[in-house]
């Protein structure tokens, strides 16, 4: 073997071992120019002599993001989708809540159907999907779920779906709607529990919305539930304004507004 071949062989004569738990592996030697360099893998990093490299940066050369669990996740430069979802939810809730309190004598909610399908529904669903794409599980679940709520609610008032016409007894239909609302109350209550470590404004959305769903469900179960329905409408209006407030907080900054929002955190119940 020639001197050049021996030198090339020495330059490539190295190895390192990394176990599945990411713990520190055995050191190996890298022979180059008669110097011995220690190679150590520890956690996220691999050290070649005095140089440290992230493990995922080295993996990029072998498929990059196509290596699930090894390659780094793709990075996307996305705008904040939450204000869109919150705005769609807020306006649709605001309009329906005004009808629940019988503002200006309006009691028929069909005017909300278009908003429920396209703004509270489709636009909010898109925002929820982008929340998932940006790595926000809570935002994706919440926005996408309430988009589904508005679509399901609007379907009640579209004859071609045949939902209302399937019930011969009107009392049975109102009880079914009440059960529908109870389910959404339970879901919203669970989400509210997940906001106890957030801000007052964010927590208030789910707190007011939980009460809204509960009151509207009770109104459906009662024979004469107009008063309870109006109470649910009042809490619905509070929910809408809380959602708008959070949407504004997510958009307004020192570059586009003189009025910005300062977050007020809920008290830390675990603090000692």
C-alpha positions, 0 to 999 in steps of 0.5 A: 500500500502506498503512503498516500493510500495509507494516509487516506486509510488513516483519515477514514479509520474512525467510528463512534457508537451512540446508544438509543437512549442518547446516553454517553457512548464509548469513545473512539479514536480518529487517527490523522497526521499521527494525532489521536482525537477522541470522539464522544457522543453525549445526549444531543451532541457529538464531540470531535476533539474540541468541536461539538456538533448537534446530532440532528445536524449530522443526520441531515446529510443522510436524508434530513427530515425524512428520518422520523425521530432522528432528523430535525422537524421542518421549520416554517415561517408562519404568521400567527393563525390564532387571531383569525380563528378567534375572530371567526369564533367571536363574530359568530358567537356575538351574532348568535348571542344577540339573537339569544337575548332577543336583541331588536326582537329577533328570535330566528337564528338563521341569519347566523348560518352563513357565518357559522359555515364560512367564518366560524366554520371554514375560516376557523378550521383553516386557522386550526390546521395552521396551528397544528402545522406550527406545533400548537396542539391546544390551539389546533384542537380548540379552533378546529373543534369549534369550527366543527361545532359551528358547522354542526350547529348550522346544519340544524337549520339547513333543510337539506341535512334533514336533521330537524325534520327527522324528529316528529316530536318538537320536544324530542328535538329540543332535548336532542339539541340540549344533549348536543350542547351538553357534550360541548359544555363537557369538552369546553370545561376540559379545555378550560382546565388546560388554561389555568396556567395561562392569562386571565384573558385566555382563561376567560374565553373558556370560562364564559363559554362553558357557562354559555353552553351549560345555560343554553343546554338547560334552556333547551331542556326546560319547557319555557327556557326563555329566561335561561336562554337570555342568560346564556346569550349574555355569557355568550356576549362576554365570550365573544368580547373575550375572544376578540380581546385575545385576537386583538392581543395577537395582532396589535404590536408597537409597529401597527398600533398605539394601544397594545395589550399586556398579558395578566397571568393567572396566579400560580397555585403551586407557588410556595 
